[in-house]
Amino acid sequence: MPEGLEAEIYRSAAATLVGRKVTAISVDSLCGDEHQLRSVINGRIEDVARHGKFVDIVTTRGVIGMHFGMTGRLIVDEIAAIDRLEYGSARDDRRWDRIILQCGNSVIRVNDPRRWSRYSLDPDHSSLGIDLLSSKRALATALRSASHRTSAVKGVLLDQHLIAGLGNLLADEVLFDAAIDPARSFDSLSEQNHLTLTESIFRVVRTLGRRGGSHTGRVGPAIRRVGALCPIDGVELQRRTIAGRTTFSCPVHQS
């Protein structure tokens, strides 16, 4: 978090400044190269794009690439696109601003208490897979390309080279919806499993997008605790570490 859905909220918020000229920029040295990024000054914002978890501010003098880590919040003209991230702080401490983009009287900034966000000039996204909001056909093709993998299903879903934008919360929600055990090896999935998984990715990302983000699922942060019960079966959810990430799943209906 932020995952692809949150990045889309950020993209939409930043898009309000399309047409403005960049008049100044400052960057935390641990998060990006200010000397490089200053080359966009006097450039006009032509577009704000997103792929996966990345938001790109496209100017006539270069592209500012933004990745928000787990705790970066985008704020446009003092309005936070998201009030609070699940693993971050609701405080807007200006000492936590990691990039500030001045566009005349308007300002885009990213407030990040943990300094995990990153900014670059003219980023290369060619290694990323298809976007999480792609068509069912594109999602199905991507999943079929990974059918030989022996790693856990959840690990495959988290691979940004396959599907860009799926993060920990979305992966758990997709697998909960698809009734697939996150620890199951990907190469063990049947053709029907692949169809179900494709449908779940397509449905879940759009449903949670309408609700307001990746934290709004049935196995979202509100229920991610020891002793929590499955909202479908009423049994205690299983908590494991899979693909290096804390994972919640139902031991009854996910197999």
N, C-alpha and C positions, 0 to 999 in steps of 0.2 A: 504494500500500500504506500503510495498511490499505484494502482494498477492501470490497465488500459482505459477502464471506464472513467477513472478520476482524471487521467490525462486528457480525455475527451472533454470533460467539464472545463479543464484549464484551457484547452484550445479554444473552446467557445467563448470563454471570458476574455482571452487575449485578442480574439478576432475583432473585438469592438474598436481596436486601435488601428485597424487596417486603413491606410491612407495617411497616417501620421508620419512625421519625420523623426528619426532618432537624433536627439540633441546631446545626449550624454549617456555614459554607461560606466558602472563600477562593478567589480567582481571580486569576491573573496579569493585570495590566491590559492587556497586549498581546494577550491571548487572549479577553477577555470583560469585561463590565461587572459588577463585583462588587456594586455598589450595587443594580442591577436584580435580580441573581440571589439576593441575600440575602432577597428577598421570599418565597422558598420555605421559609425557616426556620420550624420548627414544623409544616410540612406533612408528611403521611404519604405514603410512596411507595406508590402504588396499582398501578403497572404500569411495565414497562420495554419500550419498543417500538423497532422499527427500520424505517427505510425507506431503501433504498439504502445509502449510507455513513454515514447519520446514526443515532445512538442517542438516544432521548428518555426521560428519567426523568420519569415522570408522577407528580406529587404533588398533594395536595389544595389546594395554594396556587400551582400553576403547573407548567409543564413546563420542565425543563432540557434544552436541545438540545445534543448533543455531535457535533462533527465532528473527526476525529482527524488530519487532514492526512496526511503520509506517515510520520511518526515518533512519533505518540502511542500509548502503551501504557496500557491500562486495568488497574489493580491494585485488587483487592478484598480487604480484610483481609490485606494484604501478600502476596497470591498473584497473580502476573501471569497474566492470561487467556492471553496469548501471551508466551512467554519472550523472543523476539527477533524484531523485524521485519527484513525483508530489507535495508531501506535505513536502518535505525536502529541503536541501540546496545543491547547487553544489560545495560549498567550501569543500576542503579537509584539514580541520584544525586538525593537529595531536593531539591536546588536546581533540578531540572528539573520539579518538580511544578507543573502549570499550573492545575489545579483540584483542590481537596480538599473532599470532601463527607463531613461527619461525621454518622453516624446512631447516636447513643448510643455503644456500644463498637465499632461497625463503621465502616470508612472506605472510601470509593471515591475514588480519585485517578487522574489521568492524568499520566504521566511523559513529557515530550516535550522532548528536547534542542534541537530546532530552533524551537520556539515556533510551529509551523504549525497546531496544533490550535485550534479555535474553539468557544466556548460562548455560548449565548444563551438568553433567556427566551421561552417560548411561540413557538418557531420556526414559520415558515410553509413547509411543504413542498409547497404546491399547484403549484409550477412544475415539480416533479420528475415524471419519467415513471413507468411501472409498475416495480415492484420486480424485481430480477434473478431472484428465486425465484418469479415468477409462473407461471401455467399456460402450456402450449404455445399455447393459443388466444389468450391475451392477448399473448404474445410475438409471435405471427404477425401479429396486428392492428397492433401497434406498428411492426413492420418494414414492413408494407405501407403504413403512413401516411408512411413516409420514402422510398418507392420512386422519387420524382421527384428526389431529391437527387443532385447531380453530384459531391459530395465523396467522398473515399476511404471505403471500407467501414469501415476502422478508426475513422476520425473519427466516423462515424455511431454506431458501437457505444459510443464514449466519451461521447456526448452524454447527459448525465444527465437532460435533459428528455425523452428518449425511453425509455431503460431505465436506471433508477437503480441504481447499485452496481457496474456493470462498470467496471473500471479497466484499466490498461495490461497487466498480466500476464494477466488473464482474457480481454481482447480478443484478445491474441496466441494464447492457447490455443484459444479458440473458433474462430478463423480457421484455425489449424493443423488442428484437428479437422475443420472443414468443407471443407478443401482449397481455400480461397479466398484469393487474393492480397490482403493488407491494403491495397495501394495502388489496387486496382481501384475504379472509380467505382461508387457504390451503384446508380445508375440503370441500370447495365449488367447487373445480376443478373437471371437468368431466374427463372421461377416455381419451378423445381426448386431453384435456388440459395437462394431464400427459404425453402423447406421444409427444406433441409439446414441452413441457418443457424439456423433456429428449433430444430431437433432438437439441434444442437450446443450452443447456449446452454443449453437445458434440461438436457442430459446433463452438460456440463462443469461447470456451477456446482454440481450435486448431487454429482458424483463428487469434485471437489476439496474440497467442503464436508466430505464423509466422510473425506477424507484429512487434513484439518487446515488448509486454507487455499489462497489463490490462488497461492501459491508452489510448489505440489506438482505442477504440470503438466509435460507433456513438454518444453515450451519455457520452463520456469521458470528461476529464477536460477541453478540448478546448471549450466545449459547456455548461458546468455546471455553469450557471450564470442566474440571474434573467433576464427575457426578451428573453432568447434564444428560437429559434424556432425548432420544430421537423423537422428533415431532411426528414421525410416521408410525413407528413401532412401539414407542414408549419404553424401549430398553436403554440402558446406559450407553452413551456414545463411547467409542474406543478412541483413545488418544495415543498416537504414535509419532515417531519421527521417521518420515519417508522422504527420500531425496533431499535430506538435510533440513526439512521444514516440518514444523509442528502440524500434525494432520489429525482432523476429527472425521470419523466415519461411523456408520451404523454396522454392527456385527451381524445383524439379521438380514436386512434387505440388500446390502451391498456385498456382492460375491464375485 
